[in-house]
Amino acid sequence: KKVKLLCIYNIYMAIISIPIISLMVNGKQLPSIMSELSNYFLGLAMLFWGIKKLIKYEKIYIPRDGSIKIFILFICALLLSGIANIDVIYQSRYMDVNGFERFASRFFLFCFFLIIYVCIYDIFMINKARIIAALPMCIFVSFIIAVIYSFFEIGGGFLQIGWMRDAMFMVDQFIHPQPFVFRLRSICLEPSMFGIYASL
């Protein structure tokens, strides 16, 4: 039961942290999937879910619609395309990253999302009522966090209130690749993303 709750709570945290997609370490934005905070919670949920399924040999609910078939076909096509063009991929280089490394990272990224898809679907089917009931609260908490941080941006960035500016910059170094530029972006990467997020 505790493992099941850990899975559910990590999914809740993944929903809450959706706007944070540009995690920073030592002044540099983390690459690709590692820069999105929600993926860490999804990864933990997948880990706990996988351990629980392996230990207890529980049934796994798999989506019966065509979406998962399309997803698997796409991954297979991606793999075959990579094999067919391995020479070109290996010789390519973009932003100091070898083409083979970039292809491998993208391939495993899609595999990761496929497992996450099955994991979330399985957890949802077993705990449908509980997750549906908590979903509005998760979205509300996420929005409240974004609104609170926006007040710090207004106070610290636009109005130059000392303690609010210090608090904003202390958090900014972990979630924004660029310093405050007099645009309201809250915990999102860009102001446009914050506008889309707020409208939802």
Secondary structure, 3 states (H helix, E strand, C coil): CHHHHHHHHHHHHHHHCCCCCCCEECCEECCHHHHCHHHHHHHHHHHHHHHHHHHHCCCCCCCCCHHHHHHHHHHHHHHHHHHHCHHHHHHCEECCEEHHHHHHHHHHHHHHHHHHHHHHHHHHHHCHHHHHHHHHHHHHHHHHHHHHHHHHHHHHHHCCCHHHHHHHHHHHHHHCCCCCCCCCCCCCCCHHHHHHHHHC
